[in-house]
């Protein structure tokens, strides 16, 4: 199994040279795979983990208007690629939340060895429903859980923001936005930007559209 995983990572690194370049530049290792769990439609359904291309992440963060004073939170961060990308772009605080212990520990190892280790980067091994979102100003979500948990995450975010009377809008960069209807029907988000799927030369990575949402509870 370990041999197959190593071979898979090596193959991905060779076939996705731009992402390998960024891993090397940042001093981290974010190639990997973890199987999903549950059945589609179940509350406890989780998509498998494969990292998004760096270019897609950078584009999504630019579309969302990432600012240096943002608190960036990746819900379902895997090995932390989006977290390190946000930190590289200069965000004040970048944090990742990951349910799978092995992935969370590897993300924490990346934080210790990264060339960005002197910046404010932190990873949490926990369910996203247990994470305090009161300070988050930009959340990044790659579609990794279903409609019910997405709705619960939004309810949790609203509750957390009310505890501190948050004044800045909460933005969400949603990649592979399968649950756009949940955000639309939440009653407190408006869709402010879209980006189509973009193919990348010399890469076998999968690419997805992105939607940007902004809260109206201010």
Secondary structure, DSSP 8 states (H G I E B T S, - for coil): -HHHHHHHHHHHHHHBHHHHHHHHHHT------B--BS-TTSTT-B--B----HHHHHHHHHHTT--TT-EEEEET-TTSHHHHHHHHTT-SEEEEEESSHHHHHHHHHHHHHSTTTTS-EEEEES-GGGS--SS-SEEEEES-B-HHHHHHHHHHHHHHHHHHT--S--EEEEES-TTHHHHHHTSSEEEEEEE-----TTB------EEEEEE---
